[in-house]
């Protein structure tokens, strides 16, 4: 089985997921792509309990288990700073990727104004659509905080 490697160190979660999806989809499209094994180096984190990148990356993979298979590095060679991914189907991009980033940003409650401001390069309509998508998936919950409507990841 062919193997390819990508190193996500030094990237924010939003950058890392975008780079990974591109790498993954390109690997899948290449000859023999469905049989390729991707080694994703994300690091373990300095906290001693797993870093943000590793935690979010593996949660992302779990949400897409119908499209891929993955094995934590600690089960393969004892390295918790990597994950082995076997592509099966392409991963979603654009709106769903924006939704993923909005979901991560709303780890703590945020108003629509804050969300739109953070992702202004995508434009207000696309950001609002991402929020609606997440609400429909029940991954984002709306609530009132005082008089303000806030959204929080579930």
N, C-alpha and C positions, 0 to 999 in steps of 0.2 A: 504494500500500500504506500503510495506517494505521501510525502509529508511536507508541509510548508509552515513557516513560523512568522508571527507578527508580535512585535513588542509594543505594548500600550503604556509603558512607563512614562511619567511626566505629562500625561494628558489629563484634561478634565474628563469627567464622565461623558459629557455631551460630545466632546471631540473623539473620545475613545470609541463610543458606540457607532458614530458615523464612519470612522476609519475601519472598524471591524466589519460593519455591514458591507462596505465597498469591497474589502479584502475577501470576505466570505462569498459574496455573489460572484466576484471575478473568478475565484477558485472553482466554484461550482460550474461556471460557464466554460472553463478551460477543458481540453480533452482529458477524459478520465476524472472529471470533477467530482462526480458523486462517490468516487472511491478514495478521494484525497483525505488526508488527516491533517487538521490544522492545529498547530500548537500555539496557544495564545498566552503570551507572557504578560501578566498584569501585576505581578508583585503580591506580596503577602500583607503589606502594611506594617507600620511601625508600632501599632497599638498592642500587638501581641494576640489579638483576637480576629485578625483579618481586616484588611483595609477597605475603604469605601469603594475603590475601583473593583476589587475582587468581589465584594459582596454584591454590588449593583450588577456587575457583569454576569455573575452566576444566576442572579434573579432574572435577568434579561433572558438568558439561555433557557431557564425553566419555563418562562412564558411562551417560548417558541419551540418547545419539545416536539411538536408535530412536524417541524421543519428540519430538525437536526437531532443528533445524539451528542452527548458530551459526558466527559469523565473528569472529575477533579484530579489535578496532578498528584495530590497526595495518595490517590488510589493506584496511580500508574507507577510512579517512581519516588514517591514520598515528598514531592515538591509542591507545597501549597500555593506557590506563587505562579502557577500556570494551570491552564485547563485545556484538555484535548477535545476538539470539536470535529465531528464528522458531518459534513453538509448532506442534506437530503433534498430540500426544496429551497428556492430563493427566499431571502428575508425581505420584509417590507421596507420601503424607503419613504421619503418625503413626508406626507402628512402623518403617517404613523410614527416616523422618527421624531417629528416635531412633538407629537403627542407624548412620546416617551420622555422627551426633554422637559415638557411642561409637567408631567407626572413627577419627575425627579425634583423639579424646582418647588413643587407644592408639598414637599415633605413637611413643611410647616405651613399653616394657613396663609393664603395670599389672596388679595383682591384681584378682580379682573384687570384693574388698572395696573397693578404691579406685574401681573403675568404678561399683559400686552406690552408693557414697557421693557421688560426683560427680553422678549422675543420680537421686538419691533421690526427687525430686519425681515421677518416673515410676513408682516402686514397684519392688521387687526382682524380681517375676515378669516385668514388661515389659523390664527391663534384661537379665535372664538370657536372655529370648527374643531380644533384639537381638543378644546375643553369639553365641547358637546360629545365628541367621540369617547373621551375618558369617562364622562358621566354615564354614557350609554353602556360602557363596559363595566361600570360600577367600580372603577379604579380611582375616581375622583368624587369627593362628596362636597356638596354645597351646604353652607350653614351661615347663620347670622352671628356676627361678632359685634355686639352693640347694634349700630344701624347699618353696618357694612356687611355685604354678602362676601363670604370668603370661600375658597376652594382648598381642600386638603386631600392629599393622596391617601388612599385606603390600602 
